[in-house]
Amino acid sequence: MSEKKQAETTPAAETTPVNKVVDDGKVDLYIPRTGTHEEKQVVIGINGKNWVVPKGKHVRVPQFVADEYHRSIAASDLMFERKEEMAQEEPQNG
């Protein structure tokens, strides 16, 4: 058999790596579970479109969805920090 004929009959599964990463514009997002009595998923809504992301699993989402999730976590952390600062301040009018 010629080399050309062998190349044509080689199965694609042998020439393609199993864990090949396809650059599809998506990134891995993992949202940890924090308790047993919590929602099992997070809904991330952007411009009228919603993504339902399960907690405790790695999922592939568009980069802007992951960015929005991380932005919301940072905003939530900042809000709690500010609340703690305000609670510790002495009243100005009293």
PyRosetta script that sets phi, psi and omega in degrees:
from pyrosetta import init, pose_from_sequence

init()
pose = pose_from_sequence("MSEKKQAETTPAAETTPVNKVVDDGKVDLYIPRTGTHEEKQVVIGINGKNWVVPKGKHVRVPQFVADEYHRSIAASDLMFERKEEMAQEEPQNG")
pose.set_psi(1, 139.9)
pose.set_omega(1, -179.6)
pose.set_phi(2, -76.4)
pose.set_psi(2, 163.6)
pose.set_omega(2, 179.2)
pose.set_phi(3, -64.3)
pose.set_psi(3, -35.0)
pose.set_omega(3, 179.3)
pose.set_phi(4, -63.9)
pose.set_psi(4, -42.1)
pose.set_omega(4, 180.0)
pose.set_phi(5, -65.8)
pose.set_psi(5, -39.5)
pose.set_omega(5, 178.8)
pose.set_phi(6, -64.9)
pose.set_psi(6, -39.9)
pose.set_omega(6, -179.6)
pose.set_phi(7, -64.8)
pose.set_psi(7, -34.7)
pose.set_omega(7, -179.1)
pose.set_phi(8, -72.3)
pose.set_psi(8, -28.3)
pose.set_omega(8, -176.9)
pose.set_phi(9, -96.6)
pose.set_psi(9, -1.1)
pose.set_omega(9, 178.7)
pose.set_phi(10, -70.2)
pose.set_psi(10, 126.6)
pose.set_omega(10, 179.3)
pose.set_phi(11, -62.5)
pose.set_psi(11, 143.2)
pose.set_omega(11, -179.3)
pose.set_phi(12, -64.2)
pose.set_psi(12, -29.8)
pose.set_omega(12, -178.1)
pose.set_phi(13, -63.8)
pose.set_psi(13, -28.5)
pose.set_omega(13, 179.5)
pose.set_phi(14, -77.9)
pose.set_psi(14, -27.4)
pose.set_omega(14, -177.2)
pose.set_phi(15, -94.0)
pose.set_psi(15, -13.5)
pose.set_omega(15, -178.9)
pose.set_phi(16, -105.3)
pose.set_psi(16, 124.0)
pose.set_omega(16, 178.1)
pose.set_phi(17, -60.6)
pose.set_psi(17, 145.2)
pose.set_omega(17, -177.9)
pose.set_phi(18, -65.7)
pose.set_psi(18, -43.0)
pose.set_omega(18, -176.1)
pose.set_phi(19, -98.8)
pose.set_psi(19, 35.1)
pose.set_omega(19, -179.9)
pose.set_phi(20, -64.2)
pose.set_psi(20, 130.3)
pose.set_omega(20, 179.2)
pose.set_phi(21, -93.9)
pose.set_psi(21, 123.1)
pose.set_omega(21, 178.9)
pose.set_phi(22, -94.1)
pose.set_psi(22, 129.5)
pose.set_omega(22, 178.3)
pose.set_phi(23, -81.3)
pose.set_psi(23, 87.9)
pose.set_omega(23, -177.6)
pose.set_phi(24, -104.0)
pose.set_psi(24, 11.9)
pose.set_omega(24, 179.7)
pose.set_phi(25, 80.5)
pose.set_psi(25, 6.0)
pose.set_omega(25, -179.3)
pose.set_phi(26, -106.6)
pose.set_psi(26, 157.8)
pose.set_omega(26, 179.9)
pose.set_phi(27, -127.5)
pose.set_psi(27, 161.6)
pose.set_omega(27, 178.7)
pose.set_phi(28, -80.7)
pose.set_psi(28, 133.1)
pose.set_omega(28, 176.6)
pose.set_phi(29, -129.5)
pose.set_psi(29, 129.0)
pose.set_omega(29, 178.1)
pose.set_phi(30, -125.2)
pose.set_psi(30, 122.5)
pose.set_omega(30, 176.6)
pose.set_phi(31, -110.4)
pose.set_psi(31, 113.8)
pose.set_omega(31, -176.1)
pose.set_phi(32, -70.2)
pose.set_psi(32, 151.3)
pose.set_omega(32, 172.0)
pose.set_phi(33, -82.1)
pose.set_psi(33, 142.5)
pose.set_omega(33, -177.1)
pose.set_phi(34, -117.9)
pose.set_psi(34, -8.2)
pose.set_omega(34, -179.5)
pose.set_phi(35, -172.9)
pose.set_psi(35, 171.7)
pose.set_omega(35, -178.3)
pose.set_phi(36, -85.7)
pose.set_psi(36, -22.5)
pose.set_omega(36, -177.4)
pose.set_phi(37, -109.2)
pose.set_psi(37, 52.8)
pose.set_omega(37, -178.8)
pose.set_phi(38, -128.1)
pose.set_psi(38, 169.5)
pose.set_omega(38, 174.3)
pose.set_phi(39, -64.0)
pose.set_psi(39, 142.2)
pose.set_omega(39, -178.8)
pose.set_phi(40, -87.7)
pose.set_psi(40, 1.0)
pose.set_omega(40, -178.3)
pose.set_phi(41, -151.4)
pose.set_psi(41, 163.5)
pose.set_omega(41, 176.2)
pose.set_phi(42, -122.7)
pose.set_psi(42, 134.6)
pose.set_omega(42, 176.5)
pose.set_phi(43, -100.9)
pose.set_psi(43, 123.0)
pose.set_omega(43, 178.2)
pose.set_phi(44, -112.4)
pose.set_psi(44, 115.8)
pose.set_omega(44, -177.9)
pose.set_phi(45, -110.2)
pose.set_psi(45, 130.5)
pose.set_omega(45, 178.9)
pose.set_phi(46, -137.7)
pose.set_psi(46, 120.4)
pose.set_omega(46, 177.3)
pose.set_phi(47, 51.5)
pose.set_psi(47, 44.5)
pose.set_omega(47, 175.6)
pose.set_phi(48, 82.6)
pose.set_psi(48, -0.1)
pose.set_omega(48, 178.0)
pose.set_phi(49, -113.6)
pose.set_psi(49, 135.4)
pose.set_omega(49, -176.2)
pose.set_phi(50, -112.8)
pose.set_psi(50, 141.3)
pose.set_omega(50, 172.8)
pose.set_phi(51, -117.6)
pose.set_psi(51, 127.3)
pose.set_omega(51, 177.7)
pose.set_phi(52, -99.9)
pose.set_psi(52, 113.6)
pose.set_omega(52, -175.5)
pose.set_phi(53, -110.9)
pose.set_psi(53, 118.5)
pose.set_omega(53, 179.0)
pose.set_phi(54, -70.7)
pose.set_psi(54, 143.2)
pose.set_omega(54, 176.4)
pose.set_phi(55, -81.8)
pose.set_psi(55, 146.4)
pose.set_omega(55, 176.7)
pose.set_phi(56, 81.7)
pose.set_psi(56, 10.8)
pose.set_omega(56, 179.1)
pose.set_phi(57, -134.9)
pose.set_psi(57, 147.6)
pose.set_omega(57, 174.2)
pose.set_phi(58, -84.2)
pose.set_psi(58, 127.1)
pose.set_omega(58, 178.1)
pose.set_phi(59, -130.1)
pose.set_psi(59, 157.0)
pose.set_omega(59, 177.3)
pose.set_phi(60, -104.7)
pose.set_psi(60, 123.7)
pose.set_omega(60, -178.9)
pose.set_phi(61, -131.8)
pose.set_psi(61, 160.9)
pose.set_omega(61, 174.1)
pose.set_phi(62, -59.1)
pose.set_psi(62, 150.1)
pose.set_omega(62, -177.3)
pose.set_phi(63, -54.4)
pose.set_psi(63, -40.6)
pose.set_omega(63, -176.7)
pose.set_phi(64, -67.3)
pose.set_psi(64, -25.3)
pose.set_omega(64, 176.7)
pose.set_phi(65, -71.5)
pose.set_psi(65, -45.0)
pose.set_omega(65, 177.5)
pose.set_phi(66, -63.4)
pose.set_psi(66, -40.9)
pose.set_omega(66, 178.1)
pose.set_phi(67, -60.2)
pose.set_psi(67, -42.9)
pose.set_omega(67, -179.6)
pose.set_phi(68, -65.9)
pose.set_psi(68, -39.3)
pose.set_omega(68, 177.8)
pose.set_phi(69, -61.6)
pose.set_psi(69, -47.8)
pose.set_omega(69, -178.4)
pose.set_phi(70, -66.6)
pose.set_psi(70, -35.5)
pose.set_omega(70, 176.8)
pose.set_phi(71, -63.9)
pose.set_psi(71, -40.4)
pose.set_omega(71, -178.8)
pose.set_phi(72, -69.2)
pose.set_psi(72, -35.4)
pose.set_omega(72, 176.8)
pose.set_phi(73, -65.7)
pose.set_psi(73, -43.3)
pose.set_omega(73, 178.7)
pose.set_phi(74, -63.5)
pose.set_psi(74, -40.5)
pose.set_omega(74, 178.9)
pose.set_phi(75, -65.7)
pose.set_psi(75, -39.4)
pose.set_omega(75, 178.6)
pose.set_phi(76, -64.9)
pose.set_psi(76, -43.1)
pose.set_omega(76, 177.6)
pose.set_phi(77, -61.3)
pose.set_psi(77, -43.3)
pose.set_omega(77, 179.6)
pose.set_phi(78, -63.2)
pose.set_psi(78, -40.2)
pose.set_omega(78, 179.2)
pose.set_phi(79, -61.0)
pose.set_psi(79, -45.1)
pose.set_omega(79, -179.7)
pose.set_phi(80, -66.8)
pose.set_psi(80, -36.4)
pose.set_omega(80, 176.4)
pose.set_phi(81, -62.4)
pose.set_psi(81, -45.1)
pose.set_omega(81, -179.5)
pose.set_phi(82, -65.1)
pose.set_psi(82, -39.1)
pose.set_omega(82, 177.5)
pose.set_phi(83, -61.6)
pose.set_psi(83, -42.2)
pose.set_omega(83, 178.9)
pose.set_phi(84, -64.8)
pose.set_psi(84, -41.2)
pose.set_omega(84, 177.9)
pose.set_phi(85, -61.9)
pose.set_psi(85, -43.7)
pose.set_omega(85, -179.4)
pose.set_phi(86, -66.5)
pose.set_psi(86, -35.9)
pose.set_omega(86, -179.5)
pose.set_phi(87, -69.1)
pose.set_psi(87, -28.5)
pose.set_omega(87, -177.9)
pose.set_phi(88, -86.3)
pose.set_psi(88, -17.4)
pose.set_omega(88, 179.0)
pose.set_phi(89, -71.0)
pose.set_psi(89, 147.7)
pose.set_omega(89, 176.6)
pose.set_phi(90, -77.7)
pose.set_psi(90, 148.1)
pose.set_omega(90, 177.2)
pose.set_phi(91, -62.8)
pose.set_psi(91, 135.7)
pose.set_omega(91, -179.2)
pose.set_phi(92, -79.6)
pose.set_psi(92, -29.3)
pose.set_omega(92, -175.1)
pose.set_phi(93, -110.8)
pose.set_psi(93, 50.0)
pose.set_omega(93, -179.1)
pose.set_phi(94, -154.8)
pose.dump_pdb("model.pdb")
